Amino acid sequence: MSAAGAPLVGILGGYGRVGGVAARVLSAECGYRLRVGGRSADAAWSLARRLGTGAEAAVVDAADRQSLRHFTRGCTAVLDCSGTAFALRGRVRRSVLAAGVHYVGMTDDGGPHAGAGPAAAVLFTGLGGTLAGWLPRLLADGLDTATRFDGWYAGRGAVAPHAAVSGLLSRRRALDVPADTGPSRLPGGDLPAGSPSRRPDGPPGTAREGEADQAGPPGGEAPPAARESRPPWPLPARPAAVHRFLPEELRRQAYLLRLEEARWHEVFPGDATPTVLDRLDRRPPGTLDTRALMAFARELSRARRLDAEKNSPYEMTYGTLDGLTSDGIAVRRSALMHCTNVSGLVGVLASVAVHEAAGGRLPSGTHPAAATLPPRGTADWIVRHLARATVRTTEIPTGATGTPTCSPMAARRPG
């Protein structure tokens, strides 16, 4: 397709760390025409020139309705990386959807809801939550049935305050699994106690979700929590915190996949980040208004920066899924994703969501980003566009010890 005939994608905050990566990926992968927007004309034009033919720059103020309408005109989809969506309470989303244009928001909490229309809205709900919803879909691809999922997420590295907003919102919507209060703090070693959550007999949102199983009878079989998998990387030698909860995105996939058990753990090395998250978790429901959330986001950004000092950044996700193949063979699949560019990973996920929306592959309505990411296609894009990124999957018959029955889906990219 020629540049003149390619769909036009507008990117608010297109010259930032996330928007810039998304712009480069969309330009290289699909040849979209791009409109790089923001308050700085110089920064927008600088990136547009580097992107080459098919890219243009525009000065836009996300808080100004007329400016937004002018920016959206002619676009097939708009990606909002401006970091203002939460503070503006959905005004950018409503303006874009009112023009019949698909919308992908990186800090949009989904409320207030926009009116019905022909376009799709994709909302990014934090990196951990998005990976928690995408990983089971990757592992379940091609299985006849799936029964049990175990997932781990660990990360270290600086994040901008506006990027922290989505993660904090995702945590507030998650269900806390452990029976005790707060996360289990580890000196580096054993996993925290607590039992898994089982799938309710109804859709996500019912009161029974996240109810913890009780320990098994004395002298009987070990409770399910004792049988959960460990991550393939060693837990940090220095103090760390393991938060165990069920993100909304994982609950949704557990219901759709008819899982019997689902678990999710997030590991935070260092002291500063867990301290901020502890205070967030102790806030009573309904007390986190816009100003308080932004204050927490700034604190979390500083804490991540402190914990990352003199240490290399990374994001790592690991999961296992038990299930049956179409031949009735019980297997355990595992997947490991590792990268060193946190903002780059978010940018790639954003570009995949934009590609799905612009290609007309999403129905109208609002969708969490995790539900829009093609399982294998997303893994391929991560490896293709992020240096030193790895996504590997294996499949082993349950109880067997031997050679995996499938090759790694994606090998490490050189560089």
C-alpha positions as CSV (number, residue, x, y, z in Angstrom):
1,M,0.0,0.0,0.0
2,S,1.3,3.5,-0.9
3,A,1.8,6.0,1.8
4,A,-0.9,8.2,0.3
5,G,-3.5,5.3,0.6
6,A,-2.4,4.1,4.1
7,P,-4.7,4.7,7.1
8,L,-3.8,7.8,9.2
9,V,-3.0,7.2,12.9
10,G,-2.8,10.2,15.2
11,I,-0.6,9.9,18.3
12,L,-1.1,12.4,21.1
13,G,2.2,12.7,23.0
14,G,3.8,11.1,20.0
15,Y,7.3,12.2,20.8
16,G,7.4,10.9,24.3
17,R,9.0,7.6,25.4
18,V,6.0,5.4,24.8
19,G,4.4,7.4,21.9
20,G,7.8,7.6,20.1
21,V,8.3,3.8,20.2
22,A,4.7,3.2,19.0
23,A,5.2,5.7,16.1
24,R,8.4,3.9,15.0
25,V,6.8,0.4,15.3
26,L,3.6,1.4,13.3
27,S,5.7,3.1,10.6
28,A,8.1,0.1,10.3
29,E,5.6,-2.7,10.7
30,C,2.5,-1.5,8.8
31,G,3.4,1.6,6.9
32,Y,0.7,3.8,8.5
33,R,0.6,7.5,7.8
34,L,1.3,9.1,11.2
35,R,0.3,12.4,12.7
36,V,2.6,13.1,15.7
37,G,0.9,15.5,18.1
38,G,1.8,17.4,21.2
39,R,2.3,20.8,22.7
40,S,5.8,21.2,21.3
41,A,5.9,21.8,17.6
42,D,9.7,21.4,17.5
43,A,9.6,17.9,19.2
44,A,6.7,16.8,17.0
45,W,8.4,17.9,13.7
46,S,11.8,16.4,14.9
47,L,10.2,12.9,15.2
48,A,8.1,13.3,12.0
49,R,11.3,14.1,10.0
50,R,13.0,11.0,11.4
51,L,10.0,8.8,10.5
52,G,10.2,10.0,6.9
53,T,7.5,10.0,4.2
54,G,4.0,9.6,5.5
55,A,4.6,11.4,8.8
56,E,3.4,14.8,9.8
57,A,3.4,16.9,12.9
58,A,0.7,18.9,14.6
59,V,0.4,21.1,17.7
60,V,-2.5,19.9,19.8
61,D,-3.8,20.6,23.3
62,A,-5.6,17.5,24.7
63,A,-7.6,19.8,27.1
64,D,-9.0,21.9,24.2
65,R,-12.0,20.4,22.5
66,Q,-11.5,22.3,19.2
67,S,-7.8,21.5,19.1
68,L,-8.7,17.8,19.5
69,R,-11.3,17.9,16.8
70,H,-8.8,19.4,14.4
71,F,-6.2,16.8,15.3
72,T,-8.6,13.9,14.9
73,R,-9.9,14.9,11.5
74,G,-9.0,12.3,8.8
75,C,-7.6,9.7,11.3
76,T,-8.6,6.1,11.4
77,A,-7.4,5.7,15.0
78,V,-5.9,7.9,17.7
79,L,-3.4,6.7,20.2
80,D,-3.4,8.8,23.4
81,C,0.0,8.8,25.1
82,S,-0.3,12.3,26.4
83,G,-0.6,11.2,30.1
84,T,-3.6,13.5,30.6
85,A,-6.5,11.1,30.0
86,F,-7.2,10.3,33.6
87,A,-7.0,13.9,34.7
88,L,-9.3,14.9,31.9
89,R,-11.9,12.2,32.9
90,G,-12.4,10.7,29.4
91,R,-12.8,14.0,27.5
92,V,-10.2,12.9,24.9
93,R,-11.8,9.5,24.4
94,R,-15.3,11.0,24.1
95,S,-14.1,13.6,21.5
96,V,-12.3,10.9,19.4
97,L,-15.2,8.4,19.5
98,A,-17.7,11.2,18.7
99,A,-15.8,11.7,15.4
100,G,-16.2,8.0,14.6
101,V,-12.5,7.3,15.1
102,H,-11.0,4.4,17.0
103,Y,-9.4,5.3,20.3
104,V,-6.5,3.7,22.3
105,G,-5.8,5.3,25.7
106,M,-2.8,4.6,27.8
107,T,-3.9,6.4,31.0
108,D,-7.7,6.3,30.6
109,D,-9.6,4.6,33.4
110,G,-12.8,4.1,31.4
111,G,-15.1,6.5,33.1
112,P,-17.3,8.3,32.5
113,H,-18.5,6.1,29.7
114,A,-18.9,7.4,26.2
115,G,-22.1,7.0,24.2
116,A,-22.4,4.1,21.8
117,G,-20.9,4.5,18.3
118,P,-19.3,2.6,15.5
119,A,-15.7,2.9,16.8
120,A,-13.8,0.9,19.3
121,A,-12.1,2.2,22.5
122,V,-9.1,0.2,23.9
123,L,-7.9,1.1,27.4
124,F,-4.5,0.2,28.7
125,T,-4.8,-0.9,32.3
126,G,-1.2,-0.9,33.4
127,L,1.7,-3.1,32.2
128,G,1.3,-5.8,34.9
129,G,-2.5,-6.1,34.4
130,T,-2.2,-6.2,30.6
131,L,0.4,-8.9,30.7
132,A,-1.7,-10.9,33.2
133,G,-4.6,-10.9,30.7
134,W,-2.4,-11.6,27.6
135,L,-0.2,-14.4,28.9
136,P,-3.0,-17.0,29.6
137,R,-4.3,-16.4,26.0
138,L,-0.8,-17.0,24.6
139,L,-0.5,-20.2,26.5
140,A,-4.0,-21.5,25.8
141,D,-3.7,-20.9,22.0
142,G,-4.4,-24.3,20.4
143,L,-5.3,-26.2,23.6
144,D,-8.6,-28.0,23.8
145,T,-9.2,-27.1,27.4
146,A,-7.2,-25.2,30.1
147,T,-7.5,-25.8,33.8
148,R,-4.9,-23.9,35.9
149,F,-2.8,-20.8,35.4
150,D,0.1,-19.5,37.5
151,G,1.7,-16.1,36.6
152,W,4.6,-14.0,37.8
153,Y,5.6,-10.5,37.0
154,A,8.8,-8.7,38.2
155,G,10.1,-5.4,37.2
156,R,12.7,-2.7,38.1
157,G,13.2,0.6,36.4
158,A,12.1,4.2,36.3
159,V,8.5,5.0,35.2
160,A,7.1,8.4,34.5
161,P,4.2,9.6,36.8
162,H,1.6,9.5,34.1
163,A,2.7,5.9,33.2
164,A,2.3,4.9,36.8
165,V,-1.4,6.0,36.8
166,S,-2.6,3.0,34.8
167,G,-0.8,0.5,37.0
168,L,-2.3,2.1,40.2
169,L,-5.8,2.1,38.7
170,S,-5.4,-1.6,37.8
171,R,-4.3,-2.4,41.3
172,R,-7.3,-0.7,42.8
173,R,-9.7,-2.8,40.7
174,A,-7.8,-6.1,41.5
175,L,-8.9,-8.6,44.1
176,D,-6.5,-9.2,47.0
177,V,-6.1,-12.9,47.5
178,P,-4.2,-13.5,50.7
179,A,-6.2,-13.9,53.9
180,D,-3.9,-11.7,55.9
181,T,-3.6,-7.9,55.3
182,G,-1.0,-6.5,52.9
183,P,1.6,-8.2,50.8
184,S,4.0,-10.9,52.1
185,R,7.5,-9.4,52.6
186,L,10.4,-11.8,51.8
187,P,14.1,-11.5,52.7
188,G,14.7,-13.4,49.4
189,G,13.7,-17.0,49.3
190,D,10.4,-18.7,50.1
191,L,7.1,-17.8,48.4
192,P,4.4,-16.1,50.4
193,A,1.6,-18.1,52.0
194,G,-1.9,-17.9,50.8
195,S,-4.4,-19.9,48.7
196,P,-5.4,-19.5,45.1
197,S,-8.7,-18.1,43.9
198,R,-11.0,-20.4,42.0
199,R,-13.3,-19.4,39.1
200,P,-16.8,-18.4,40.3
201,D,-19.9,-19.7,38.7
202,G,-20.6,-16.4,37.1
203,P,-19.0,-13.7,35.0
204,P,-16.4,-11.3,36.2
205,G,-17.8,-8.8,38.7
206,T,-19.7,-11.2,40.9
207,A,-19.3,-11.0,44.7
208,R,-17.7,-14.5,44.9
209,E,-14.7,-13.7,42.8
210,G,-11.4,-14.0,44.6
211,E,-12.7,-16.0,47.5
212,A,-9.7,-17.8,48.9
213,D,-9.7,-21.6,49.4
214,Q,-9.0,-22.8,52.9
215,A,-6.0,-25.0,53.7
216,G,-6.5,-28.7,53.2
217,P,-7.4,-31.1,56.0
218,P,-4.7,-32.1,58.5
219,G,-2.6,-35.0,57.2
220,G,-4.3,-34.7,53.7
221,E,-3.0,-33.5,50.4
222,A,-1.1,-30.3,50.4
223,P,-3.3,-27.3,49.6
224,P,-3.2,-26.0,46.0
225,A,-1.0,-23.0,47.1
226,A,1.8,-25.4,48.1
227,R,1.8,-26.8,44.6
228,E,2.1,-23.5,42.7
229,S,5.0,-23.0,40.4
230,R,8.0,-20.9,41.1
231,P,9.3,-18.4,38.7
232,P,12.4,-19.5,36.6
233,W,14.5,-16.7,38.0
234,P,15.8,-16.6,41.6
235,L,14.0,-14.3,44.0
236,P,16.2,-11.3,44.9
237,A,18.8,-11.8,47.6
238,R,18.0,-8.4,49.0
239,P,14.6,-7.5,50.5
240,A,11.6,-7.8,48.2
241,A,7.9,-7.8,48.3
242,V,5.6,-10.3,46.6
243,H,2.1,-9.0,46.1
244,R,-0.5,-11.7,45.3
245,F,-3.8,-10.6,43.8
246,L,-6.1,-11.2,40.8
247,P,-6.0,-8.4,38.3
248,E,-9.3,-7.7,36.6
249,E,-7.8,-8.7,33.2
250,L,-6.8,-12.1,34.5
251,R,-10.3,-12.7,36.1
252,R,-11.8,-12.0,32.8
253,Q,-9.6,-14.5,31.0
254,A,-10.0,-17.1,33.7
255,Y,-13.8,-16.9,33.2
256,L,-13.6,-17.0,29.4
257,L,-11.1,-19.9,29.4
258,R,-13.1,-21.7,32.1
259,L,-10.0,-22.0,34.4
260,E,-10.4,-23.9,37.7
261,E,-7.6,-22.0,39.3
262,A,-5.7,-18.7,38.5
263,R,-2.9,-17.0,40.4
264,W,-0.9,-13.8,39.9
265,H,2.1,-12.6,41.7
266,E,4.1,-9.3,41.3
267,V,7.6,-9.1,42.7
268,F,9.1,-5.7,43.7
269,P,12.8,-5.7,44.6
270,G,13.9,-3.0,47.0
271,D,12.2,-1.1,49.8
272,A,10.7,2.2,48.3
273,T,8.3,0.7,45.8
274,P,6.6,-1.8,48.2
275,T,6.2,1.0,50.8
276,V,4.2,3.2,48.4
277,L,2.1,0.2,47.3
278,D,1.4,-0.8,50.9
279,R,0.0,2.7,51.6
280,L,-2.1,2.5,48.5
281,D,-3.6,-0.8,49.5
282,R,-4.5,0.5,52.9
283,R,-6.6,3.3,51.5
284,P,-10.3,2.7,52.0
285,P,-12.3,2.2,48.8
286,G,-13.7,5.3,47.3
287,T,-11.1,7.7,48.9
288,L,-8.7,7.8,45.9
289,D,-9.8,10.9,44.0
290,T,-7.9,12.4,41.0
291,R,-5.6,14.5,43.1
292,A,-4.7,11.7,45.5
293,L,-4.0,9.2,42.7
294,M,-1.7,11.6,40.9
295,A,0.2,12.2,44.2
296,F,0.6,8.4,44.6
297,A,1.8,8.2,40.9
298,R,4.5,10.8,41.6
299,E,5.5,8.9,44.7
300,L,5.6,5.6,42.9
301,S,7.7,7.2,40.1
302,R,10.3,8.4,42.7
303,A,10.2,5.1,44.5
304,R,10.9,3.1,41.3
305,R,13.8,5.5,40.5
306,L,15.3,4.9,44.0
307,D,15.0,1.1,43.8
308,A,16.6,1.1,40.3
309,E,19.6,3.2,41.3
310,K,22.9,1.4,40.3
311,N,20.8,-1.6,38.9
312,S,19.9,-2.5,35.4
313,P,16.2,-2.1,34.4
314,Y,14.2,-5.1,33.4
315,E,10.6,-6.4,33.0
316,M,10.1,-10.1,33.3
317,T,6.9,-12.2,33.0
318,Y,6.5,-15.9,33.5
319,G,3.5,-18.2,33.4
320,T,2.4,-21.8,33.3
321,L,-0.9,-23.2,32.1
322,D,-2.1,-26.8,32.5
323,G,-4.5,-28.2,30.0
324,L,-5.4,-30.8,27.4
325,T,-4.4,-30.9,23.7
326,S,-6.9,-31.8,21.0
327,D,-5.5,-35.4,21.3
328,G,-6.4,-35.6,25.0
329,I,-2.8,-35.4,26.2
330,A,-2.3,-33.5,29.5
331,V,0.4,-30.9,29.2
332,R,1.9,-28.0,31.0
333,R,2.8,-25.0,28.9
334,S,5.1,-22.2,30.1
335,A,6.1,-18.8,28.7
336,L,8.9,-16.5,29.7
337,M,9.1,-12.9,28.4
338,H,12.1,-10.7,29.3
339,C,13.1,-7.2,28.1
340,T,15.2,-4.3,29.4
341,N,13.2,-1.4,27.9
342,V,10.1,-0.8,30.0
343,S,8.7,2.2,28.0
344,G,9.6,0.4,24.8
345,L,7.5,-2.7,25.8
346,V,4.5,-0.4,26.6
347,G,5.0,1.3,23.2
348,V,4.9,-2.0,21.3
349,L,1.8,-3.2,23.1
350,A,0.1,0.2,22.3
351,S,1.1,-0.2,18.6
352,V,-0.4,-3.7,18.5
353,A,-3.7,-2.4,19.9
354,V,-3.8,0.4,17.4
355,H,-3.1,-2.0,14.5
356,E,-6.0,-4.2,15.6
357,A,-8.4,-1.3,15.9
358,A,-7.3,0.5,12.7
359,G,-7.6,-2.9,10.9
360,G,-11.3,-3.2,11.8
361,R,-10.7,-6.4,13.9
362,L,-12.3,-5.0,17.0
363,P,-16.1,-4.6,17.5
364,S,-17.5,-1.3,18.7
365,G,-17.4,-0.7,22.4
366,T,-14.8,-0.5,25.1
367,H,-12.1,-3.2,25.5
368,P,-9.2,-3.7,27.9
369,A,-6.0,-3.8,26.0
370,A,-5.2,-7.3,27.2
371,A,-8.2,-8.7,25.3
372,T,-7.2,-7.0,22.0
373,L,-3.6,-8.3,21.7
374,P,-3.3,-11.3,19.3
375,P,-1.4,-13.9,21.4
376,R,1.4,-14.9,19.1
377,G,1.4,-11.8,16.9
378,T,2.1,-9.7,20.0
379,A,5.0,-11.9,21.0
380,D,6.5,-11.6,17.6
381,W,6.3,-7.8,17.6
382,I,7.9,-7.6,21.0
383,V,10.9,-9.6,19.8
384,R,11.1,-7.9,16.4
385,H,11.1,-4.3,17.7
386,L,12.8,-4.5,21.1
387,A,16.5,-5.1,21.3
388,R,17.5,-7.9,23.8
389,A,13.8,-8.9,24.2
390,T,13.0,-12.6,24.5
391,V,9.7,-14.5,24.4
392,R,10.0,-18.3,24.8
393,T,7.3,-21.0,25.1
394,T,7.6,-24.7,25.9
395,E,5.2,-27.6,26.2
396,I,5.9,-30.6,28.3
397,P,3.6,-33.6,29.0
398,T,2.3,-33.4,32.6
399,G,4.6,-35.3,35.0
400,A,7.2,-36.0,32.3
401,T,10.8,-34.9,32.4
402,G,12.3,-34.6,29.0
403,T,12.6,-32.6,25.9
404,P,9.9,-29.9,25.3
405,T,7.5,-30.9,22.5
406,C,7.7,-27.6,20.8
407,S,10.4,-25.2,19.8
408,P,10.8,-21.7,21.3
409,M,8.3,-19.5,19.5
410,A,10.7,-16.6,19.3
411,A,14.4,-16.4,19.8
412,R,16.5,-13.6,21.3
413,R,16.9,-10.8,18.9
414,P,20.7,-9.9,18.4
415,G,21.8,-6.6,19.9
